[in-house]
Amino acid sequence: MEKNQTLTSKSNKRLVGIMLSATIMLLIPLIAMQFTNEVKWTSLDFIAAAILLFGAGLTLELILRKGKTTKYRIAACIALFIVLFLIWAELAVGIFGTAFAGH
């Protein structure tokens, strides 16, 4: 019983850390917008980033909680971060839209 409570407590702390990290990442462009005109995010940009970051964070927590082996956890986390990076890059600069546009 005590071991199960310790695991739950550890998982909850990890989840709080993941959510806090996502929130801090969202604060970076918000703060930057106060000091420079180079960062111009709209509310839609913040919503999209929040969905991506919190969705990836929750998926990460699911992988870490439900993954049976360390190899599986590592592979799934790498795949998750690759997908996150590719979606983020596409939304930021549209690298795939121009590659497949046929122009």
KEKE-3310 file (N, C-alpha, C; in steps of 0.2 Angstrom, whole numbers, plus 5000, padded with zeros to 4 digits):
npx = (5004:5009:5020:5013:5006:5018:5022:5011:5012:5024:5022:5012:5019:5028:5019:5014:5026:5028:5017:5019:5031:5026:5018:5027:5035:5025:5024:5036:5036:5025:5031:5042:5035:5032:5044:5049:5046:5048:5042:5027:5014:4997:4981:4976:4988:4994:4984:4985:4998:4997:4988:4996:5008:5003:4995:5006:5013:5004:5002:5015:5016:5007:5013:5024:5018:5011:5019:5028:5041:5058:5064:5053:5047:5057:5058:5045:5044:5054:5048:5036:5042:5048:5036:5030:5039:5039:5026:5026:5036:5030:5019:5025:5033:5029:5035:5032:5021:5026:5035:5027:5019:5021:5027)
npy = (4994:5006:5008:5010:5022:5030:5029:5035:5048:5052:5052:5061:5073:5073:5076:5088:5095:5094:5101:5114:5117:5118:5129:5139:5139:5144:5157:5163:5169:5178:5187:5191:5198:5210:5217:5218:5220:5210:5198:5192:5186:5180:5178:5166:5159:5157:5149:5138:5134:5131:5120:5111:5110:5106:5095:5087:5086:5079:5067:5063:5060:5050:5040:5038:5033:5021:5014:4999:4994:5000:5003:5004:5015:5025:5025:5029:5041:5048:5047:5055:5068:5071:5071:5082:5092:5093:5096:5109:5116:5116:5124:5136:5140:5134:5123:5111:5113:5122:5113:5103:5110:5110:5120)
npz = (5000:5004:4995:4983:4986:4986:4973:4966:4972:4967:4953:4952:4956:4945:4935:4938:4937:4923:4918:4923:4917:4904:4905:4908:4896:4888:4893:4889:4876:4878:4887:4880:4870:4876:4876:4863:4846:4838:4841:4838:4843:4841:4850:4845:4842:4854:4859:4851:4854:4867:4867:4860:4868:4881:4878:4873:4885:4893:4886:4887:4901:4901:4893:4902:4913:4909:4901:4898:4897:4899:4887:4878:4883:4881:4867:4863:4869:4862:4849:4852:4854:4842:4833:4840:4837:4823:4820:4827:4820:4807:4809:4813:4802:4791:4783:4777:4769:4759:4753:4747:4739:4725:4717)
capx = (5000:5014:5024:5008:5006:5024:5022:5006:5014:5030:5019:5008:5024:5030:5014:5014:5032:5027:5012:5022:5036:5022:5016:5033:5036:5020:5026:5042:5034:5021:5035:5046:5031:5032:5050:5051:5041:5050:5038:5020:5009:4990:4978:4976:4995:4994:4979:4988:5004:4995:4986:5002:5012:4999:4994:5012:5014:4999:5004:5022:5014:5003:5018:5028:5014:5008:5024:5030:5048:5061:5065:5047:5046:5062:5056:5038:5045:5057:5043:5032:5045:5048:5030:5029:5044:5037:5020:5028:5039:5025:5015:5029:5036:5026:5040:5029:5016:5029:5038:5022:5015:5022:5029)
capy = (5000:5012:5009:5012:5029:5034:5030:5040:5054:5054:5053:5068:5078:5074:5079:5095:5098:5094:5106:5120:5118:5120:5135:5143:5140:5149:5164:5166:5173:5183:5191:5194:5203:5216:5221:5218:5219:5204:5192:5195:5181:5182:5173:5159:5156:5155:5143:5132:5132:5128:5113:5106:5109:5103:5088:5083:5084:5074:5061:5060:5057:5043:5035:5036:5029:5015:5010:4993:4993:5007:5004:5007:5022:5030:5025:5032:5048:5051:5048:5060:5074:5072:5073:5089:5097:5093:5100:5116:5119:5117:5130:5142:5142:5131:5120:5106:5116:5124:5107:5099:5114:5109:5126)
capz = (5000:5005:4989:4978:4987:4984:4966:4964:4974:4962:4947:4953:4956:4938:4931:4940:4934:4916:4917:4925:4911:4898:4906:4908:4889:4885:4896:4886:4870:4881:4890:4874:4866:4880:4875:4857:4841:4834:4843:4837:4843:4842:4854:4842:4842:4861:4860:4847:4857:4873:4865:4858:4874:4886:4875:4873:4892:4896:4882:4890:4907:4900:4891:4907:4918:4906:4897:4902:4898:4898:4879:4875:4886:4877:4860:4863:4871:4856:4844:4854:4853:4835:4831:4842:4834:4816:4820:4829:4814:4802:4811:4814:4796:4785:4779:4773:4765:4753:4750:4743:4735:4718:4714)
cpx = (5004:5018:5019:5007:5012:5024:5017:5009:5020:5027:5015:5013:5027:5025:5013:5020:5031:5022:5015:5027:5032:5020:5022:5035:5031:5021:5031:5040:5030:5026:5040:5042:5031:5038:5052:5046:5043:5045:5031:5015:5002:4987:4978:4983:4996:4990:4982:4994:5002:4992:4991:5006:5009:4997:5000:5014:5010:5001:5011:5020:5011:5008:5023:5025:5013:5014:5027:5037:5051:5063:5059:5046:5051:5059:5049:5040:5049:5052:5038:5035:5047:5042:5028:5033:5041:5031:5022:5031:5035:5021:5019:5031:5033:5030:5037:5025:5020:5033:5033:5018:5015:5024:5036)
cpy = (5006:5013:5012:5020:5033:5034:5035:5047:5057:5055:5060:5074:5079:5077:5086:5099:5099:5100:5113:5122:5121:5127:5140:5144:5144:5156:5167:5171:5179:5189:5195:5199:5210:5220:5221:5217:5213:5198:5195:5189:5183:5177:5166:5156:5153:5149:5137:5129:5128:5121:5108:5105:5104:5096:5084:5081:5079:5067:5058:5057:5050:5038:5033:5032:5022:5011:5005:4992:5000:5008:5007:5014:5027:5030:5030:5040:5052:5052:5054:5067:5076:5074:5081:5094:5098:5098:5108:5119:5120:5123:5136:5144:5139:5127:5114:5108:5118:5118:5103:5103:5113:5115:5126)
cpz = (5000:4998:4983:4979:4985:4977:4963:4966:4969:4955:4947:4953:4949:4934:4932:4937:4926:4914:4918:4920:4905:4899:4906:4900:4886:4888:4892:4880:4873:4884:4885:4871:4870:4879:4868:4852:4836:4835:4843:4837:4844:4848:4852:4842:4849:4862:4857:4851:4864:4872:4864:4864:4880:4884:4875:4880:4894:4892:4885:4897:4906:4898:4897:4912:4915:4902:4901:4903:4897:4890:4876:4877:4882:4870:4859:4864:4865:4850:4845:4852:4846:4832:4833:4839:4827:4816:4822:4823:4808:4803:4811:4807:4790:4781:4775:4768:4758:4749:4745:4739:4727:4714:4713)
residu = (MET:GLU:LYS:ASN:GLN:THR:LEU:THR:SER:LYS:SER:ASN:LYS:ARG:LEU:VAL:GLY:ILE:MET:LEU:SER:ALA:THR:ILE:MET:LEU:LEU:ILE:PRO:LEU:ILE:ALA:MET:GLN:PHE:THR:ASN:GLU:VAL:LYS:TRP:THR:SER:LEU:ASP:PHE:ILE:ALA:ALA:ALA:ILE:LEU:LEU:PHE:GLY:ALA:GLY:LEU:THR:LEU:GLU:LEU:ILE:LEU:ARG:LYS:GLY:LYS:THR:THR:LYS:TYR:ARG:ILE:ALA:ALA:CYS:ILE:ALA:LEU:PHE:ILE:VAL:LEU:PHE:LEU:ILE:TRP:ALA:GLU:LEU:ALA:VAL:GLY:ILE:PHE:GLY:THR:ALA:PHE:ALA:GLY:HIS)
# end
